[in-house]
């Protein structure tokens, strides 16, 4: 197998304190040796072993490819009018998620797959090499199953979210919809997914319904994650910890007991600042979580209604500016934190044995991701040892 040494790296983020300094395992004037699709060695350039070929990074920073652990990419339609009204302070009475559900149901498989591919190309150009995506805009057995089949063509990190909202078809009988989500829909969807998710929130699913949905998913071999405490205080975070969910996502409205629960368990708090930016909502308090010892991830929540961004660098800048994170914490949360939220150890780091997923920056330091917001700093992306963007 061909080996490659990438040398003259300005700052190398390994996310391995055994290799480099501080939280990011940072190595200055660094080199990285790849053996096929894996990292074989990382450290100072002067100590780099020989390799079959050499790539000069030209003083650029190199970091692990971003791990976006929360997105909703299997959809059709457009909700520009909704965003425009919200940002203009005008009332908007269209259907929200239901608008997307109607458009998604009407779309062909080819149209949905092309949309997923489009947004993933967009994300890849910005440094995202691992991503999760969900169903949730079909809300029938057939439409949820096909959404997951389509998602699985593009990623291994596929989440069954039949419990996004109560289907409009069951508006008068939410209990019957929960029965469908935990019964025939789950049976059809489980073979295509790794994860099960639920939107635990007023107006969506309460704590008892969420517990039933996640427990049923676990019984089918799916691992739980949960939309929790986004719009109001509620039981979502506590339920996530109780069920050992990999991630509680949003975590905007937290009690001290919620923070303590997250700090005591294995559940990652995944923060999604694109949603707060796009809805002018309260920012999650990342500083409070980090100071309590909670593992934090940063992701885009890319979706057509409340966070239509595929840019992890943008979310890093928001987290530093408005959520109390340091630049190092935000970069770690968008790489190693995202990997933890997917319970992955092969991505989100650049040390021996990791998958060779790299993002090169047109900057000497990863701090520039927050220092130069909105600038397309990602200049080159490698996935599994191959240059892909």
C-alpha positions as CSV (number, residue, x, y, z in Angstrom):
1,X,0.0,0.0,0.0
2,X,1.3,3.5,-0.9
3,X,2.4,5.7,2.0
4,X,2.2,9.5,1.8
5,X,4.0,12.0,4.1
6,X,2.3,15.5,4.3
7,X,4.9,17.9,5.6
8,X,5.4,21.6,6.2
9,X,2.1,21.7,8.1
10,X,1.8,25.0,10.0
11,X,-0.4,23.7,12.8
12,X,-1.7,20.1,12.9
13,X,-4.8,19.4,15.0
14,X,-4.6,15.7,16.1
15,X,-7.2,15.9,18.9
16,X,-4.7,13.5,20.7
17,X,-3.0,15.1,23.7
18,X,-0.5,12.2,23.7
19,X,0.7,13.5,20.3
20,X,0.6,17.3,20.7
21,X,-0.2,20.1,23.1
22,X,-3.5,21.0,24.8
23,X,-7.0,20.0,24.0
24,X,-6.4,19.8,20.3
25,X,-3.2,17.8,20.5
26,X,-1.6,20.6,18.5
27,X,1.7,20.1,16.7
28,X,3.5,23.1,15.1
29,X,5.7,22.6,12.0
30,X,4.2,19.2,11.7
31,X,4.0,16.2,9.4
32,X,1.4,13.4,8.9
33,X,2.1,10.0,7.4
34,X,-0.8,8.2,5.7
35,X,-0.8,4.5,4.9
36,X,-3.7,3.9,2.4
37,X,-6.9,5.2,4.1
38,X,-5.4,5.5,7.6
39,X,-3.1,7.7,9.6
40,X,0.2,5.9,10.3
41,X,2.1,8.6,12.2
42,X,1.7,12.3,13.3
43,X,4.3,14.5,14.9
44,X,7.0,17.1,14.2
45,X,8.1,17.4,10.6
46,X,11.8,16.9,11.6
47,X,10.9,13.4,13.0
48,X,8.7,12.2,10.1
49,X,9.5,8.7,8.8
50,X,10.1,8.2,5.1
51,X,7.2,7.5,2.8
52,X,6.6,6.6,-0.9
53,X,5.4,10.1,-1.8
54,X,5.6,13.6,-0.3
55,X,3.0,16.4,-0.2
56,X,4.0,19.9,0.9
57,X,1.2,21.6,2.9
58,X,2.9,25.0,2.3
59,X,2.5,26.1,6.0
60,X,-1.3,25.6,6.0
61,X,-3.1,24.3,9.1
62,X,-4.5,20.7,8.8
63,X,-7.2,19.4,11.0
64,X,-9.5,16.3,11.0
65,X,-12.4,16.5,8.6
66,X,-15.5,17.9,10.4
67,X,-18.0,15.4,11.8
68,X,-21.5,16.7,11.3
69,X,-23.6,14.5,13.6
70,X,-27.0,16.1,13.0
71,X,-28.6,17.0,9.7
72,X,-32.0,16.6,7.8
73,X,-31.0,16.3,4.2
74,X,-33.7,14.0,2.7
75,X,-36.3,16.6,1.7
76,X,-37.8,18.5,-1.2
77,X,-39.3,21.9,-1.6
78,X,-38.4,25.4,-0.3
79,X,-39.3,27.5,2.7
80,X,-37.7,30.8,1.7
81,X,-41.0,32.7,2.4
82,X,-41.1,31.4,5.9
83,X,-37.6,32.6,6.6
84,X,-38.2,35.9,4.9
85,X,-41.3,36.5,7.0
86,X,-39.5,35.5,10.2
87,X,-36.5,37.8,9.6
88,X,-38.9,40.6,8.5
89,X,-41.0,40.5,11.7
90,X,-44.1,39.5,9.7
91,X,-46.6,36.8,10.6
92,X,-46.3,33.6,8.5
93,X,-49.1,31.1,8.4
94,X,-47.8,28.4,6.1
95,X,-47.3,24.9,7.2
96,X,-43.7,24.8,8.5
97,X,-42.5,21.2,8.7
98,X,-45.8,20.1,7.1
99,X,-44.9,22.1,4.0
100,X,-41.7,20.1,3.6
101,X,-43.6,16.9,4.3
102,X,-46.0,17.6,1.4
103,X,-43.1,18.4,-1.0
104,X,-41.0,15.4,0.1
105,X,-43.9,13.0,-0.4
106,X,-44.5,14.4,-3.9
107,X,-40.8,14.1,-5.0
108,X,-39.3,11.2,-6.8
109,X,-36.5,9.0,-5.4
110,X,-34.1,10.5,-8.0
111,X,-35.0,14.1,-6.9
112,X,-34.5,13.3,-3.3
113,X,-31.2,11.5,-3.8
114,X,-30.0,14.4,-6.0
115,X,-30.8,16.9,-3.3
116,X,-28.9,14.9,-0.7
117,X,-25.9,14.6,-3.0
118,X,-26.0,18.3,-3.7
119,X,-25.9,19.3,0.0
120,X,-23.2,16.8,0.8
121,X,-21.0,18.2,-2.0
122,X,-21.6,21.6,-0.5
123,X,-20.6,20.3,3.0
124,X,-17.6,18.5,1.6
125,X,-16.2,21.6,0.1
126,X,-16.3,23.2,3.5
127,X,-14.5,20.3,5.2
128,X,-17.2,17.9,6.4
129,X,-16.1,14.3,5.8
130,X,-18.5,12.4,8.1
131,X,-22.1,13.2,8.5
132,X,-25.3,11.9,9.9
133,X,-28.7,12.5,8.3
134,X,-32.3,11.7,9.2
135,X,-35.7,10.8,7.8
136,X,-38.6,12.8,9.2
137,X,-40.2,14.5,6.2
138,X,-42.2,11.6,5.0
139,X,-44.2,10.4,8.0
140,X,-45.8,7.5,6.3
141,X,-44.4,3.9,6.4
142,X,-43.5,4.1,2.7
143,X,-42.0,7.6,2.7
144,X,-39.9,7.1,5.8
145,X,-38.5,3.8,4.6
146,X,-37.6,5.3,1.2
147,X,-36.0,8.3,2.9
148,X,-33.7,6.0,4.9
149,X,-32.9,3.9,1.8
150,X,-31.9,7.1,0.0
151,X,-29.9,8.4,2.9
152,X,-28.1,5.0,3.2
153,X,-26.8,5.5,-0.3
154,X,-24.8,8.4,0.9
155,X,-23.8,7.7,4.5
156,X,-23.6,4.9,7.1
157,X,-24.9,7.3,9.8
158,X,-28.6,7.1,9.1
159,X,-31.3,8.0,11.6
160,X,-34.9,7.0,11.7
161,X,-37.0,10.1,12.7
162,X,-40.5,9.0,12.0
163,X,-41.2,10.9,15.3
164,X,-40.3,14.3,13.9
165,X,-43.9,15.6,14.3
166,X,-47.2,13.9,14.5
167,X,-48.1,13.2,10.9
168,X,-50.9,15.5,9.5
169,X,-52.7,12.3,8.7
170,X,-53.0,11.6,12.4
171,X,-53.7,15.1,13.7
172,X,-56.7,13.9,15.6
173,X,-55.2,10.8,17.0
174,X,-51.5,11.2,18.1
175,X,-51.6,8.0,20.1
176,X,-52.3,6.0,16.9
177,X,-49.4,7.7,15.2
178,X,-47.1,6.7,18.0
179,X,-48.3,3.2,17.6
180,X,-47.4,3.4,13.9
181,X,-44.0,4.8,14.6
182,X,-43.2,2.0,17.1
183,X,-44.9,-0.7,15.0
184,X,-45.2,-1.0,11.2
185,X,-43.1,2.1,10.4
186,X,-40.3,0.9,12.7
187,X,-40.4,-2.6,11.1
188,X,-40.0,-1.1,7.6
189,X,-37.3,1.5,8.6
190,X,-35.0,-0.4,11.0
191,X,-33.1,-2.3,8.4
192,X,-32.0,0.9,6.8
193,X,-30.9,2.9,9.9
194,X,-28.3,2.8,12.7
195,X,-30.1,5.3,14.9
196,X,-33.6,6.2,16.2
197,X,-34.5,9.8,17.1
198,X,-37.5,11.7,18.4
199,X,-38.4,15.4,18.7
200,X,-39.3,15.5,22.4
201,X,-40.9,18.9,22.8
202,X,-44.3,20.6,23.4
203,X,-46.3,20.4,20.2
204,X,-44.4,17.2,19.1
205,X,-43.9,14.2,21.5
206,X,-44.0,14.3,25.3
207,X,-41.7,12.4,27.6
208,X,-43.8,9.2,27.8
209,X,-44.2,9.1,24.0
210,X,-40.5,9.7,23.4
211,X,-39.6,6.9,25.9
212,X,-41.9,4.5,24.1
213,X,-40.4,5.4,20.7
214,X,-36.8,5.2,21.7
215,X,-37.3,2.0,23.7
216,X,-39.0,0.4,20.7
217,X,-36.1,1.4,18.5
218,X,-33.6,0.0,20.9
219,X,-35.5,-3.3,20.9
220,X,-35.0,-3.4,17.1
221,X,-31.3,-2.8,17.4
222,X,-31.3,1.0,16.8
223,X,-29.2,3.3,19.0
224,X,-31.0,6.3,20.5
225,X,-30.4,10.0,20.1
226,X,-33.0,12.7,20.8
227,X,-34.0,16.3,20.0
228,X,-34.1,17.6,23.5
229,X,-34.9,20.9,25.2
230,X,-34.7,23.1,22.1
231,X,-37.8,25.3,22.6
232,X,-38.5,24.9,26.3
233,X,-37.6,23.1,29.4
234,X,-38.7,19.5,29.3
235,X,-37.9,15.9,30.0
236,X,-35.7,15.3,26.9
237,X,-32.2,15.6,28.4
238,X,-33.1,13.5,31.4
239,X,-34.6,10.8,29.1
240,X,-31.5,10.8,26.9
241,X,-29.2,10.1,29.9
242,X,-31.6,7.5,31.3
243,X,-31.6,5.6,28.0
244,X,-27.9,6.1,27.4
245,X,-28.6,8.0,24.2
246,X,-25.5,8.9,22.2
247,X,-26.5,12.5,21.9
248,X,-29.1,15.0,23.2
249,X,-29.4,17.6,20.5
250,X,-30.1,21.3,20.9
251,X,-29.9,21.5,24.7
252,X,-30.9,25.2,24.8
253,X,-33.1,25.3,27.9
254,X,-31.4,23.3,30.7
255,X,-32.0,23.1,34.4
256,X,-29.1,22.5,36.8
257,X,-30.3,18.9,37.1
258,X,-30.1,18.5,33.3
259,X,-26.5,19.7,33.2
260,X,-25.6,17.5,36.1
261,X,-27.2,14.5,34.3
262,X,-25.2,15.2,31.2
263,X,-22.0,15.5,33.2
264,X,-22.6,12.2,34.9
265,X,-23.4,10.1,31.8
266,X,-22.2,9.2,28.4
267,X,-24.6,11.3,26.4
268,X,-23.0,14.1,24.3
269,X,-24.7,17.5,24.3
270,X,-24.9,18.4,20.6
271,X,-25.3,22.2,20.0
272,X,-26.8,23.5,16.8
273,X,-26.1,27.2,16.6
274,X,-27.4,27.5,13.0
275,X,-30.9,27.0,14.4
276,X,-30.6,29.8,16.9
277,X,-29.1,32.1,14.2
278,X,-31.9,31.3,11.7
279,X,-34.7,31.7,14.3
280,X,-33.3,34.5,16.4
281,X,-33.7,32.2,19.4
282,X,-31.8,32.0,22.7
283,X,-28.3,30.7,22.3
284,X,-27.3,27.5,24.1
285,X,-24.9,28.1,26.9
286,X,-21.9,26.1,25.9
287,X,-19.7,27.6,28.6
288,X,-22.0,26.2,31.3
289,X,-21.9,22.7,29.9
290,X,-18.2,22.7,29.3
291,X,-17.4,24.0,32.8
292,X,-19.6,21.2,34.2
293,X,-17.5,18.6,32.3
294,X,-20.1,17.8,29.7
295,X,-18.9,16.5,26.3
296,X,-20.1,18.9,23.7
297,X,-20.5,18.5,19.9
298,X,-21.2,21.2,17.3
299,X,-23.2,20.4,14.2
300,X,-25.2,22.2,11.5
301,X,-28.7,20.9,11.9
302,X,-28.9,21.5,8.1
303,X,-32.6,21.5,7.2
304,X,-34.9,23.6,5.0
305,X,-36.8,25.3,7.8
306,X,-34.8,26.4,10.8
307,X,-31.1,26.0,9.9
308,X,-30.4,25.9,6.2
309,X,-26.6,25.9,6.4
310,X,-24.2,23.1,5.6
311,X,-21.2,25.0,6.9
312,X,-19.5,23.7,10.1
313,X,-17.0,26.6,9.9
314,X,-19.9,29.0,10.2
315,X,-21.2,27.1,13.3
316,X,-17.7,27.2,14.8
317,X,-17.7,31.0,14.4
318,X,-21.2,31.3,16.0
319,X,-20.2,29.1,18.9
320,X,-17.1,31.2,19.7
321,X,-18.9,34.6,19.2
322,X,-22.2,33.8,20.9
323,X,-22.0,30.6,23.0
324,X,-19.0,31.1,25.2
325,X,-16.7,28.6,23.5
326,X,-13.0,29.2,22.9
327,X,-11.7,28.6,19.4
328,X,-10.0,25.4,20.5
329,X,-13.2,24.1,22.2
330,X,-15.3,24.8,19.1
331,X,-12.9,23.1,16.7
332,X,-12.7,20.1,19.1
333,X,-16.5,19.9,19.3
334,X,-16.9,20.0,15.5
335,X,-14.4,17.1,15.1
336,X,-13.8,14.9,18.1
337,X,-17.1,16.0,19.7
338,X,-19.1,15.0,16.6
339,X,-17.3,11.7,16.5
340,X,-18.3,11.1,20.2
341,X,-21.9,12.0,19.3
342,X,-21.8,9.2,16.7
343,X,-19.9,6.9,19.1
344,X,-17.0,6.7,16.5
345,X,-13.3,6.4,17.4
346,X,-12.0,6.2,13.8
347,X,-12.9,9.8,12.8
348,X,-12.5,13.3,14.5
349,X,-8.8,12.8,15.2
350,X,-5.5,12.6,13.3
351,X,-3.4,10.1,15.1
352,X,-2.2,6.6,14.4
353,X,-5.1,4.3,13.3
354,X,-7.6,7.1,12.5
355,X,-9.2,7.3,9.1
356,X,-7.3,9.7,7.0
357,X,-9.9,12.5,6.7
358,X,-8.2,15.8,6.5
359,X,-9.2,19.5,6.0
360,X,-6.5,21.9,4.9
361,X,-7.0,25.6,5.7
362,X,-5.7,28.6,3.8
363,X,-4.4,29.8,7.2
364,X,-1.6,28.9,9.6
365,X,-3.9,28.1,12.6
366,X,-7.4,26.6,13.2
367,X,-8.2,29.7,15.2
368,X,-8.8,31.4,11.8
369,X,-12.1,29.5,11.5
370,X,-13.5,31.8,14.2
371,X,-11.1,34.8,13.5
372,X,-12.2,35.0,9.8
373,X,-15.9,34.2,9.8
374,X,-17.6,33.7,6.5
375,X,-14.3,33.3,4.6
376,X,-14.0,30.0,2.7
377,X,-10.8,28.9,4.4
378,X,-11.0,25.2,3.6
379,X,-8.7,24.8,0.6
380,X,-8.4,21.1,0.3
381,X,-10.2,18.0,1.6
382,X,-9.1,14.4,1.8
383,X,-11.3,11.5,2.7
384,X,-9.9,8.0,3.6
385,X,-6.5,9.1,2.2
386,X,-7.8,10.4,-1.1
387,X,-8.0,14.1,-2.1
388,X,-11.7,14.7,-2.8
389,X,-12.2,18.4,-2.9
